[in-house]
Amino acid sequence: SREGFIEEADALFQTQTPSDYAVAVFDIYNFKAINDIFGIDGGDQLLRFVLEKINDSFLAPEISARLESDWFVFLIRRDHFKWEDLDELLKIKYVYHGRTIHLQLRCGIYFVEAPFASASQMVEWSITAKQNVDRDSRHQYTFYEPQMSFDQISEAQMLIDFKKSIKEHHFKVYYQPIISLHTGKIHAAEALVRWQHPERGLLPPDVCID
């Protein structure tokens, strides 16, 4: 369990050098759809298969746990990572009752650096990294950077401000004229909604549209 992983990792860090390790969180892309195809029993067997695949790989995790659903967390020595092989490990072929499915795993990695961070915080940082995988299509893994946490906080604050601004009518309509090429005159207008933030001013659309 998550609690067991945190307890064992914190205990290990009391006797080992934390910076020799990394915390990695894995999940299975589109697992819900896969689970619907195979059913609960088939899905559970698939999860056990993935766990064994990672445990038996070159990563050789020292501590393994299931966080929830298809999310797994591992404590791995830094020197076990082989980047040229990790992309391949994240692509798994699974056969169940004669049916073959190609799984795509995603991975967020936190290399232990913060000297006083708890294992619980390290897991959260790894999760944050994994949630950023979709934004980088070059690999299905990514490394935690402090900016990721800042971005998450900013997005959360933006959502709070967004709801508040709707109630307080901070969104303004601007009309962009559409000019006829034949007459050179305005013959229509495009309505554009812009956010007039009370503190940050007029915000461009890409700030609030992902």
C-alpha positions as CSV (number, residue, x, y, z in Angstrom):
1,S,0.0,0.0,0.0
2,R,1.0,3.7,-0.2
3,E,1.4,3.8,3.5
4,G,3.6,0.7,3.6
5,F,5.8,2.1,0.8
6,I,6.3,5.4,2.6
7,E,7.1,3.6,5.9
8,E,9.6,1.3,4.3
9,A,11.2,4.1,2.2
10,D,11.6,6.4,5.2
11,A,13.2,3.6,7.2
12,L,15.6,2.8,4.3
13,F,16.7,6.5,4.1
14,Q,17.7,6.3,7.7
15,T,20.5,3.8,6.9
16,Q,21.2,4.6,3.2
17,T,22.1,7.7,1.2
18,P,18.8,9.1,-0.1
19,S,20.4,10.7,-3.1
20,D,21.4,7.3,-4.4
21,Y,17.7,6.6,-5.1
22,A,14.8,7.7,-7.3
23,V,11.1,7.4,-6.7
24,A,9.1,6.4,-9.9
25,V,5.4,6.3,-10.4
26,F,4.0,4.2,-13.3
27,D,0.5,3.9,-14.7
28,I,-1.1,2.3,-17.8
29,Y,-2.4,4.5,-20.5
30,N,-6.1,4.2,-21.1
31,F,-6.4,1.4,-18.4
32,K,-10.1,2.0,-17.8
33,A,-10.9,1.0,-21.4
34,I,-8.6,-2.0,-21.1
35,N,-10.3,-3.0,-17.9
36,D,-13.7,-2.8,-19.5
37,I,-12.5,-5.2,-22.2
38,F,-11.0,-7.9,-19.9
39,G,-13.3,-7.5,-17.0
40,I,-12.3,-7.1,-13.3
41,D,-10.5,-10.5,-13.0
42,G,-8.7,-9.9,-16.3
43,G,-7.8,-6.4,-15.3
44,D,-6.4,-7.7,-11.9
45,Q,-4.3,-10.3,-13.7
46,L,-3.0,-7.6,-16.1
47,L,-1.9,-5.4,-13.1
48,R,-0.1,-8.3,-11.5
49,F,1.6,-9.0,-14.9
50,V,2.8,-5.3,-15.2
51,L,4.0,-5.3,-11.6
52,E,6.1,-8.4,-12.1
53,K,7.4,-7.1,-15.4
54,I,8.8,-4.0,-13.8
55,N,10.1,-5.8,-10.7
56,D,11.9,-8.3,-12.9
57,S,13.4,-5.6,-15.2
58,F,16.8,-3.9,-15.1
59,L,15.2,-1.4,-12.7
60,A,15.2,-4.0,-9.9
61,P,13.1,-1.9,-7.5
62,E,14.0,-2.2,-3.8
63,I,10.5,-1.3,-2.7
64,S,7.3,-1.7,-4.8
65,A,3.7,-0.8,-4.0
66,R,0.3,-0.2,-5.7
67,L,-1.0,3.3,-5.0
68,E,-4.4,2.9,-6.5
69,S,-6.1,1.5,-9.6
70,D,-3.3,1.1,-12.2
71,W,-0.8,3.4,-10.4
72,F,2.4,1.8,-9.0
73,V,5.3,3.4,-7.1
74,F,8.8,2.0,-6.9
75,L,12.0,3.0,-5.1
76,I,14.9,2.4,-7.5
77,R,18.6,3.0,-7.3
78,R,19.8,5.8,-9.6
79,D,22.4,3.6,-11.2
80,H,19.8,1.1,-12.3
81,F,18.3,3.4,-14.8
82,K,19.2,2.6,-18.4
83,W,17.6,5.3,-20.5
84,E,18.1,3.5,-23.8
85,D,16.0,0.6,-22.4
86,L,13.4,2.5,-20.4
87,D,11.3,3.5,-23.5
88,E,11.2,-0.2,-24.5
89,L,10.2,-1.3,-21.0
90,L,7.2,1.1,-21.1
91,K,5.8,-0.8,-24.1
92,I,4.5,-4.2,-22.9
93,K,2.7,-6.9,-24.9
94,Y,0.1,-8.7,-22.8
95,V,-1.7,-11.9,-23.9
96,Y,-4.9,-12.9,-22.1
97,H,-7.0,-15.9,-23.2
98,G,-5.6,-15.7,-26.7
99,R,-6.2,-11.9,-27.0
100,T,-3.1,-9.7,-27.4
101,I,-3.0,-6.1,-26.3
102,H,-0.1,-3.7,-26.5
103,L,0.2,-1.6,-23.3
104,Q,1.7,1.8,-23.0
105,L,3.0,2.7,-19.6
106,R,3.8,6.2,-18.4
107,C,6.3,7.1,-15.8
108,G,7.2,10.1,-13.6
109,I,10.5,10.1,-11.9
110,Y,11.8,12.0,-8.9
111,F,15.6,11.8,-8.2
112,V,16.0,12.2,-4.5
113,E,17.6,15.5,-3.8
114,A,15.7,17.4,-1.1
115,P,17.6,16.4,2.1
116,F,14.7,16.7,4.5
117,A,11.8,15.7,2.2
118,S,9.6,12.8,3.4
119,A,8.9,9.7,1.2
120,S,5.3,10.9,1.1
121,Q,6.4,14.2,-0.6
122,M,8.7,12.3,-3.0
123,V,5.7,10.2,-4.1
124,E,3.7,13.3,-4.8
125,W,6.5,14.8,-6.8
126,S,6.7,11.6,-8.9
127,I,3.0,11.8,-9.5
128,T,3.3,15.4,-10.6
129,A,6.1,14.4,-13.0
130,K,3.9,11.6,-14.4
131,Q,1.0,14.0,-15.0
132,N,3.3,16.0,-17.2
133,V,4.2,13.1,-19.5
134,D,1.4,13.9,-21.9
135,R,2.9,17.4,-22.6
136,D,6.2,15.8,-23.9
137,S,5.6,13.4,-26.7
138,R,9.2,12.5,-27.1
139,H,9.2,10.0,-24.3
140,Q,6.6,8.3,-22.1
141,Y,8.6,9.3,-19.0
142,T,9.6,12.6,-17.5
143,F,11.6,13.9,-14.5
144,Y,10.2,16.1,-11.7
145,E,11.2,19.7,-11.8
146,P,10.1,22.3,-9.1
147,Q,8.4,24.4,-11.9
148,M,5.9,21.6,-12.3
149,S,4.5,22.1,-8.8
150,F,4.5,25.9,-9.4
151,D,2.5,25.3,-12.6
152,Q,0.0,23.1,-10.8
153,I,-0.6,25.7,-8.1
154,S,-1.0,28.4,-10.8
155,E,-3.5,26.3,-12.6
156,A,-5.5,25.6,-9.4
157,Q,-5.5,29.4,-8.6
158,M,-6.5,30.2,-12.2
159,L,-9.5,27.9,-11.9
160,I,-10.6,29.6,-8.6
161,D,-10.2,33.0,-10.3
162,F,-12.1,31.8,-13.4
163,K,-15.2,30.8,-11.4
164,K,-15.0,34.0,-9.4
165,S,-14.7,36.2,-12.5
166,I,-17.8,34.6,-14.1
167,K,-19.8,35.6,-11.1
168,E,-18.3,39.1,-11.0
169,H,-18.6,39.7,-14.8
170,H,-14.9,40.1,-15.5
171,F,-15.3,38.6,-19.0
172,K,-15.8,41.2,-21.7
173,V,-17.0,40.9,-25.3
174,Y,-15.0,42.6,-28.0
175,Y,-16.1,42.8,-31.6
176,Q,-13.6,42.2,-34.4
177,P,-14.8,43.6,-37.7
178,I,-14.9,41.4,-40.8
179,I,-14.3,43.4,-43.9
180,S,-15.5,42.5,-47.4
181,L,-12.7,42.2,-49.9
182,H,-15.1,43.3,-52.7
183,T,-16.4,46.5,-51.0
184,G,-13.7,47.3,-48.4
185,K,-16.5,47.9,-45.9
186,I,-17.4,46.1,-42.7
187,H,-20.1,43.6,-43.3
188,A,-20.0,41.5,-40.1
189,A,-18.2,41.2,-36.8
190,E,-16.7,38.3,-34.8
191,A,-17.5,38.3,-31.1
192,L,-14.5,37.6,-29.0
193,V,-14.6,37.0,-25.2
194,R,-11.6,38.3,-23.2
195,W,-10.8,37.9,-19.5
196,Q,-10.2,41.2,-17.7
197,H,-8.6,39.9,-14.6
198,P,-8.9,42.3,-11.7
199,E,-5.2,41.8,-10.7
200,R,-3.4,40.6,-13.9
201,G,-5.2,42.7,-16.4
202,L,-6.4,41.6,-19.8
203,L,-5.3,38.0,-20.3
204,P,-4.7,36.4,-23.7
205,P,-6.8,33.3,-24.5
206,D,-3.9,30.8,-24.2
207,V,-3.6,31.6,-20.5
208,C,-6.9,30.0,-19.7
209,I,-7.4,27.6,-22.6
210,D,-5.4,24.4,-22.6
